[in-house]
Amino acid sequence: MPKRDHQLRCFCSTEPLLATYGVDDEGRLYVHVKIYKQRRIFGEVIVTEGIVRLICRECFRWHKVNIKQHGEAVLSEEPVPSELLAGT
């Protein structure tokens, strides 16, 4: 199956790229996140199941990506994750 790469962008006015998603060679939906610093890759994450939470670097909104197989990744805004609030 050919890969389909789609972009997940924030809803804010600058629309920064948060991640890409597509279908791998086995037909599974994935979300791919790369972390750059001065044109070097500092981190890379590929998620194939579950929920991914991302923050926009421009407006600091949190977004939730629900990965459902045989469908599309759905981006929705959400409050700050409770896992981050537990330590305060």
Secondary structure, DSSP 8 states (H G I E B T S, - for coil): -----EEEE-SSTT--EEEEEEE-TTS-EEEEEEEEETTEEEEEEEE-SEEEEEE-TTT--EEEEEE-TTS--EEEEE---HHHHTT-
